[in-house]
Amino acid sequence: MGQSCVVIGGGISGLATAALLAQDGNTVTILEKEPQVGGRAGRWERHGFTFDTGPSWYLMPEVIDHWFKLMGTSTATELKLTPLDPAYRLWGNGAAHNVTEVRTGRGDAVALFESLQQGSGQQLGRYLDSAKMAYDLAKKHFLYDPFVTLRGFLNPAVLRHAPRLAALLTRNLDSFVAARFTHPLQQKILGYPAVFLGTSPYKAPSIYHLMSHLDLQDGVLYPQGGFAAVVDAMERVARRAGVEIITGATATQILTESSDRRDRCEGVAWRDSNGEQHNIPASLVVGAADLHHVETALLPERLRMHSAKAWAEADPGISAVLVCLGVKGTLPDLAHHNLLFTEDWQDNFARITDGRTLDSTTSLYVCKPSATDSTVAPEGSENLFVLIPAPALTRWGKGGYDGAGSPQVEKVADAAIAQVAAWTNTPDLAERIVVRRSYGPADFQDNFNAWQGSALGLAHTLPQSAFLRPGNSNSKVGGLYYAGSSVRPGIGVPMCMISAEIVLKLVRGDSSPGPLPEPEFLSESMDPSNRTSAVDAP
């Protein structure tokens, strides 16, 4: 018999968890404090420009498709995916502003590395073999594991690779890469994915070299309509499963009832947009918002899983300054994804992780979705989304419209615009901007209750990886579970979807380490290996 369930937060993990629980026969309500669902996968529209204000790299497509398959559909049915070629473009700050294109596929990646340094192509082949091994092991044995027990480590496949895995966990990504590649650009290509994990290559364990399998070998896709289309598809699927979604609903307390054994969930108190208080009874509650907020704002101290001391020692991950730009005229030199790398790589990351002021030029990311999607900008214009990794310091303040954000945020935004203009040979970029909005660390705190203004979630350092990362249930409160980027397995859209599946397993009492079996009744056209049914030609 199904239970009543409230999911706090309507981001990717909240939608994914609510849908799975509803599909499993439970009565589910989502409480989302913002006017629309999506969480960090947000959107903003002005004057014909439509911006994604969160995730923009569509990686691990089989994981995303797996969630849709569990819901009785597929990405082939719900989304229109386009492969990107090139996968991304790299820009340097040398005198010639060297440009390097990175294309998907082992052959192209090996050829690129060989062109940069003779003999390194063969080394990259070995590196990618190791990355795929790590990714396959993680997906089969660790990412979906609720870690109710550690029996998964006794699996023969895991034991066979145990010495290798131990070495990868105890060495940082930068040193792992540097031991194999000496060319600076090669090191940056292989080290930058640490940013997707909320940290730097100097702090991320080298097990995360598996990320290079995803972007260099597996491929980069784009969902037409942006990640807003992914959110819309998930919302559509959740509502079909019977999920009730209440927006403008701020959870104020997780209600519990004490018993002889332990406390249990009995509901959630929440406040609507008019300030009126409500209670929803529920025997299951899922905190799909930032874990620090859920525990410190919604639970009394005695029921929290993590002490103030534990939070003081935790790494919140990096933050960011985001800039949405509507640009008049075309920008033909920019690809869909662009990475601008500074020469002083170590100083750049040290400034971010140590909480220091950024240099006037810094490594940053520029997305031009209008290269692939005609709906995101008026004809003859371009849509740019600029992400500047920054310290998780809420005192930097908020962004704003047309340069009216905090002085620190707008200083970083202005410098980024100047850098993009200079490095990509677009000297009149600033004069062509017709729409501008920025976001700062304090926006992440206020909009998403993100601890210390973290842009992504808890950093993937060794103490915050795999079974060491905060878990998906609260042992002090029966019926209370956690999903999202603060908990296992971690940061990113696919990881948030997996966290939803872990919650479903825990509710069912399933401690198996791998993904749940997909429904057998799905037609062959929904098979994720039949990628042509879901993907447009570039």
C-alpha positions in Angstrom: 0.0 0.0 0.0 1.4 3.4 -1.0 2.4 6.1 1.5 1.9 9.9 1.5 5.1 11.7 0.6 6.2 15.3 0.5 9.3 16.2 -1.5 10.9 19.5 -0.5 12.4 21.2 -3.6 11.3 20.9 -7.2 14.8 20.9 -8.9 16.1 18.0 -10.9 16.5 15.7 -7.9 13.1 16.7 -6.5 11.3 16.1 -9.8 13.1 12.8 -10.3 12.4 11.5 -6.8 8.8 12.5 -6.7 8.1 10.9 -10.1 9.8 7.6 -9.1 7.9 7.5 -5.8 4.6 8.2 -7.4 5.2 5.6 -10.1 5.8 3.2 -7.2 2.3 3.8 -5.9 2.8 6.6 -3.4 0.8 9.9 -3.1 3.4 12.6 -3.7 3.4 16.4 -3.4 6.4 18.6 -4.3 6.8 21.9 -2.4 8.9 24.4 -4.5 9.6 27.8 -3.1 10.2 29.5 -6.5 7.5 30.3 -9.0 8.6 27.5 -11.3 10.3 24.1 -10.9 13.9 23.4 -12.0 16.0 24.6 -9.1 19.5 25.3 -10.3 18.4 24.3 -13.8 16.7 27.7 -14.2 15.7 29.8 -17.1 15.3 33.5 -17.8 13.8 35.2 -20.8 14.0 38.8 -22.1 13.4 40.5 -25.5 13.3 37.2 -27.4 16.4 35.7 -25.7 15.9 32.6 -23.6 18.8 31.6 -21.2 19.6 28.5 -19.3 20.9 29.8 -16.0 22.3 26.5 -14.7 23.5 23.2 -16.3 24.5 23.4 -19.9 26.6 20.3 -20.6 24.5 17.2 -21.4 26.7 14.3 -20.3 26.0 10.7 -19.3 23.0 10.4 -21.6 22.4 6.8 -20.8 21.9 7.7 -17.1 19.3 10.4 -18.1 17.6 8.0 -20.4 17.6 5.3 -17.7 15.5 7.6 -15.5 13.0 8.2 -18.3 12.9 4.5 -19.0 12.0 3.8 -15.3 9.1 6.2 -15.8 7.9 4.2 -18.8 9.2 6.6 -21.5 12.6 7.6 -23.0 14.7 10.6 -24.0 13.9 9.6 -27.6 10.2 10.3 -26.8 10.6 13.3 -24.5 13.6 15.2 -25.9 15.3 16.2 -29.1 19.0 15.7 -28.7 21.7 17.1 -31.0 25.4 16.0 -31.0 27.9 18.9 -30.8 30.7 19.1 -33.3 33.1 20.3 -32.1 32.3 19.2 -28.6 33.9 22.4 -27.4 36.5 25.0 -28.4 39.5 26.0 -26.3 40.9 29.6 -26.3 44.3 30.6 -25.0 45.7 34.0 -24.1 48.9 33.9 -26.1 49.7 36.6 -28.6 48.0 34.7 -31.3 45.0 33.8 -29.2 45.4 30.2 -30.2 42.2 28.2 -30.8 41.9 24.5 -30.4 38.9 22.4 -31.3 38.0 19.3 -29.3 35.9 16.7 -31.2 34.2 13.7 -29.8 35.6 10.3 -30.3 38.7 8.4 -29.4 40.3 8.8 -32.7 39.9 12.5 -32.8 41.1 12.9 -29.2 44.2 10.8 -29.8 44.9 12.8 -33.0 44.6 16.1 -31.2 47.0 15.0 -28.4 49.4 13.7 -30.9 49.3 17.0 -32.8 50.1 18.9 -29.6 53.0 16.6 -28.6 54.4 13.7 -30.6 53.9 10.4 -28.8 51.2 11.5 -26.5 48.4 10.1 -28.5 49.2 6.5 -27.4 49.4 7.7 -23.8 46.0 9.3 -24.1 44.6 6.0 -25.4 45.8 4.3 -22.2 44.4 7.2 -20.1 41.0 6.8 -21.8 41.0 3.1 -21.2 41.6 3.8 -17.5 38.9 6.4 -17.5 36.3 4.0 -19.1 37.3 1.3 -16.6 36.7 3.7 -13.7 33.4 5.0 -15.1 32.1 1.5 -15.8 33.0 0.3 -12.3 31.5 3.4 -10.7 28.2 3.1 -12.6 27.8 -0.6 -12.0 29.0 -0.8 -8.4 29.1 2.6 -6.7 26.9 5.4 -8.1 23.6 3.7 -7.5 24.6 2.0 -4.2 22.7 3.2 -1.2 25.6 2.0 0.9 23.4 0.5 3.5 26.3 -2.0 3.9 29.7 -2.1 2.3 29.2 -5.5 0.8 29.5 -4.0 -2.7 33.2 -3.7 -2.1 33.4 -7.5 -1.9 32.2 -7.9 -5.5 34.9 -9.8 -7.4 35.1 -7.1 -10.1 35.7 -4.5 -7.4 38.2 -6.6 -5.5 40.1 -7.3 -8.7 40.6 -3.5 -9.3 40.9 -2.6 -5.6 44.6 -1.7 -5.6 44.1 0.5 -8.6 41.0 2.2 -7.2 42.8 2.8 -3.9 45.6 4.6 -5.8 43.1 6.7 -7.8 41.3 7.8 -4.6 44.4 8.8 -2.7 46.1 10.8 -5.5 44.8 14.2 -6.8 43.8 14.6 -10.4 46.4 17.2 -11.3 49.3 15.0 -10.2 47.8 12.0 -11.9 47.6 13.9 -15.2 51.0 15.6 -14.8 52.7 12.2 -14.4 51.4 11.2 -17.9 51.3 14.5 -19.9 53.7 17.4 -19.9 52.0 19.7 -22.5 50.2 22.5 -20.6 47.1 22.4 -22.8 46.8 18.6 -22.5 46.9 19.0 -18.7 44.2 21.6 -18.8 41.9 19.5 -21.0 42.2 16.6 -18.6 42.1 18.7 -15.4 39.3 21.2 -16.1 36.5 18.6 -15.6 37.2 19.0 -11.8 35.2 22.2 -12.1 32.1 20.2 -13.0 32.7 18.4 -9.6 32.7 21.7 -7.7 36.4 21.7 -7.0 39.9 22.0 -8.6 42.2 19.4 -10.1 44.4 19.9 -7.1 41.7 18.7 -4.7 39.7 16.2 -6.7 40.8 12.5 -6.4 42.1 11.1 -9.6 39.3 8.6 -9.7 37.5 11.4 -11.4 39.7 11.2 -14.5 36.7 9.1 -15.6 35.2 12.5 -16.6 37.5 12.5 -19.6 35.7 9.3 -20.9 32.5 11.4 -20.9 33.6 14.4 -22.9 36.4 13.0 -25.1 35.0 9.5 -25.8 31.3 9.4 -25.0 30.3 12.7 -26.5 28.5 15.9 -25.8 24.8 16.4 -26.7 22.5 19.4 -26.6 18.8 19.1 -25.8 16.9 21.5 -28.1 15.3 24.1 -26.0 18.1 23.8 -23.5 18.0 22.3 -20.1 14.7 24.1 -19.6 13.3 21.5 -22.0 14.8 18.7 -19.8 13.0 20.2 -16.8 9.8 20.6 -18.7 10.0 16.9 -19.8 10.6 15.8 -16.2 7.7 17.9 -14.9 5.5 16.5 -17.6 6.4 12.9 -16.7 6.0 13.6 -13.0 2.6 15.0 -13.4 1.6 12.0 -15.6 2.6 9.8 -12.7 0.2 11.7 -10.4 2.7 14.1 -8.7 1.1 17.3 -7.3 3.4 20.3 -7.6 2.9 23.4 -5.5 5.1 26.4 -6.4 5.6 29.5 -4.2 5.6 27.0 -1.3 8.4 27.5 1.3 8.9 24.6 3.6 9.3 25.9 7.2 9.6 22.7 9.3 9.7 18.9 8.9 7.1 17.6 11.4 8.0 14.6 13.4 6.5 12.4 16.1 8.5 10.8 18.9 8.1 7.2 19.8 10.0 4.7 22.1 12.3 3.7 19.3 12.9 6.9 17.3 11.2 9.9 15.8 9.2 9.5 12.6 8.0 11.9 9.9 4.4 13.0 10.1 4.4 15.9 7.6 5.8 19.2 6.5 4.8 22.7 7.5 5.0 25.3 4.7 4.2 28.9 3.9 2.6 30.0 0.6 3.4 33.1 -1.4 0.7 35.1 0.5 2.4 34.2 3.8 -0.3 31.8 5.0 0.9 28.7 6.9 -0.1 25.1 5.9 0.6 21.6 7.0 0.7 18.5 4.8 0.6 15.1 6.5 3.2 12.6 5.2 4.9 9.5 6.4 7.7 10.0 3.9 9.6 13.2 3.4 12.4 13.8 1.0 14.7 16.8 1.4 15.6 17.5 -2.2 16.9 20.9 -1.3 20.4 21.9 -0.1 21.3 19.5 2.7 22.7 22.2 5.1 19.4 24.1 4.7 17.2 21.0 5.2 19.0 20.0 8.4 19.7 23.4 10.0 16.5 25.2 9.0 13.9 22.5 9.0 15.0 20.1 11.8 15.8 20.6 15.5 19.4 20.0 16.4 18.9 16.6 18.0 17.6 15.2 14.8 20.3 16.4 12.5 22.8 14.0 11.0 25.6 16.5 10.7 26.9 18.7 13.5 28.0 22.3 13.3 31.6 21.1 13.6 31.1 18.7 10.7 29.8 21.6 8.5 32.6 23.8 9.6 35.1 21.3 8.3 33.2 20.5 5.1 34.0 22.0 1.6 31.0 23.8 0.1 32.4 23.7 -3.4 33.1 26.6 -5.7 30.6 29.3 -6.5 30.4 31.3 -9.7 29.5 34.6 -11.3 27.0 34.0 -14.1 26.4 36.5 -16.9 23.5 36.1 -19.5 24.2 38.3 -22.6 22.0 39.0 -25.5 24.3 40.1 -28.3 23.2 41.9 -31.5 24.8 40.4 -34.6 26.6 37.1 -35.0 29.7 35.7 -33.2 30.9 33.1 -35.8 34.2 32.3 -34.1 32.6 31.0 -30.9 31.4 27.3 -30.8 28.5 26.1 -28.7 30.8 25.3 -25.7 34.0 27.4 -25.2 36.6 27.2 -22.5 39.1 30.1 -22.0 42.2 28.9 -20.1 44.7 31.2 -18.4 48.4 30.4 -18.4 48.8 30.5 -14.6 46.5 27.5 -13.9 47.6 26.9 -10.3 47.2 30.5 -9.2 43.8 30.7 -10.9 42.4 27.7 -8.9 44.1 28.8 -5.7 42.3 32.1 -5.8 39.0 30.3 -6.2 39.5 27.7 -3.5 41.3 30.0 -1.1 38.6 32.7 -1.3 40.8 35.4 -2.9 40.0 38.0 -5.5 40.2 36.8 -9.1 42.7 38.1 -11.5 41.5 40.4 -14.3 41.8 37.4 -16.6 40.7 34.1 -15.3 39.7 30.7 -16.7 36.0 30.8 -17.7 33.3 29.1 -19.7 31.2 30.6 -22.5 28.1 28.8 -23.9 26.6 30.0 -27.2 23.5 27.9 -27.5 22.3 30.0 -30.5 25.0 28.1 -32.4 22.8 25.0 -32.2 19.3 26.2 -31.3 17.5 28.9 -33.3 14.8 29.4 -30.6 17.1 30.9 -27.9 17.8 34.2 -29.6 16.2 36.5 -32.2 17.3 36.1 -35.8 20.7 37.7 -36.4 21.5 37.8 -32.7 23.5 35.5 -30.3 22.8 34.1 -26.9 25.8 33.9 -24.5 26.0 32.4 -21.1 29.3 33.1 -19.3 30.3 31.2 -16.1 33.2 32.5 -14.1 34.3 30.0 -11.4 34.5 32.0 -8.1 35.0 31.5 -4.4 32.0 30.5 -2.3 31.7 33.9 -0.6 28.2 35.3 -0.2 29.7 38.6 0.7 30.4 39.1 -3.0 26.7 39.8 -3.2 24.1 39.4 -5.9 24.0 40.0 -9.6 21.4 42.2 -11.3 20.1 43.6 -14.5 22.1 45.8 -16.9 25.1 46.0 -14.7 23.2 46.9 -11.5 24.4 44.0 -9.3 26.8 44.3 -6.5 30.1 46.0 -7.2 32.2 42.8 -6.8 29.9 40.7 -9.1 29.7 43.4 -11.8 33.5 43.9 -11.6 34.0 40.2 -12.4 31.3 40.3 -15.1 32.8 43.3 -16.8 36.3 41.7 -16.7 34.9 38.5 -18.2 33.2 40.4 -21.0 36.4 42.3 -21.8 38.4 39.0 -21.7 36.0 37.2 -24.1 36.1 40.2 -26.4 39.9 40.3 -26.5 40.5 36.6 -26.7 37.9 35.7 -29.3 38.7 38.7 -31.6 35.4 40.5 -30.9 36.6 44.0 -29.9 33.1 45.5 -30.1 31.4 42.8 -28.0 30.5 45.2 -25.1 28.9 47.7 -27.5 26.7 45.0 -29.1 25.2 43.7 -25.8 21.4 44.5 -25.7 20.4 42.2 -22.8 22.5 41.6 -19.7 21.8 39.9 -16.3 24.3 38.7 -13.8 24.1 36.3 -10.8 26.5 36.1 -7.8 27.1 33.8 -4.9 24.4 35.4 -2.8 21.9 34.6 -5.5 22.7 30.9 -5.1 22.1 31.3 -1.4 18.9 33.2 -1.6 17.4 31.4 -4.6 18.4 27.8 -3.8 19.3 27.9 -0.1 22.8 26.9 -1.2 25.2 26.6 1.6 27.8 29.5 1.5 26.5 30.3 -2.0 27.9 27.2 -3.6 27.0 27.0 -7.3 26.9 23.2 -7.6 27.0 21.5 -4.2 29.5 19.9 -1.9 32.9 19.6 -3.6 34.0 16.2 -4.7 37.0 16.0 -2.5 38.1 12.6 -1.0 36.1 13.1 2.3 33.1 14.0 0.2 33.1 11.3 -2.4 31.4 7.9 -2.7 30.3 6.3 0.6 32.1 9.2 2.5 29.6 11.7 1.1 26.5 12.5 3.1 24.0 9.7 2.8 20.5 9.7 1.4 18.6 8.9 4.6 18.4 10.2 8.2 18.9 7.4 10.7 17.4 9.5 13.5 14.0 10.1 11.8 12.1 7.3 10.2 10.8 8.2 6.8 13.2 11.1 6.1 15.4 10.9 3.0 17.7 13.2 1.1 18.3 13.7 -2.6 20.3 16.2 -4.7 23.8 17.5 -5.2 24.6 17.7 -1.5 24.4 13.9 -1.0 25.3 10.7 -2.8 26.3 10.2 -5.5 27.0 13.9 -6.1 27.0 16.9 -8.4 25.3 17.2 -11.8 22.0 16.4 -13.5 22.7 12.7 -14.0 23.9 12.4 -10.4 20.8 14.1 -9.1 18.7 11.6 -11.0 20.7 8.7 -9.6 20.1 10.1 -6.0 16.4 9.9 -6.7 16.8 6.3 -7.6 18.8 5.7 -4.4 15.9 7.2 -2.4 13.4 4.9 -4.1 15.7 1.9 -3.3 15.9 2.9 0.4 12.1 3.3 0.6 11.7 -0.2 -0.9 14.4 -1.7 1.3 16.6 -2.5 -1.7 20.3 -2.4 -1.0 21.5 -3.5 -4.4 24.5 -1.6 -5.8 23.5 -1.2 -9.5 20.7 0.6 -11.3 17.2 -0.8 -11.1 16.0 -2.9 -14.0 14.1 -1.0 -16.7 10.5 -2.1 -17.5 10.5 -4.9 -20.0 7.4 -3.6 -21.8 9.2 -0.7 -23.4 9.4 -0.9 -27.2 12.6 -1.4 -29.0 12.4 2.2 -30.2 13.0 3.4 -26.7 16.2 1.5 -26.3 19.0 3.9 -25.3 21.4 2.2 -27.7 19.1 3.2 -30.5 20.5 6.7 -30.3 19.5 7.8 -33.8 15.8 7.8 -32.7 16.6 10.5 -30.2 19.4 12.5 -31.8 19.5 14.9 -34.7 22.4 15.1 -37.0 24.7 18.0 -36.2 
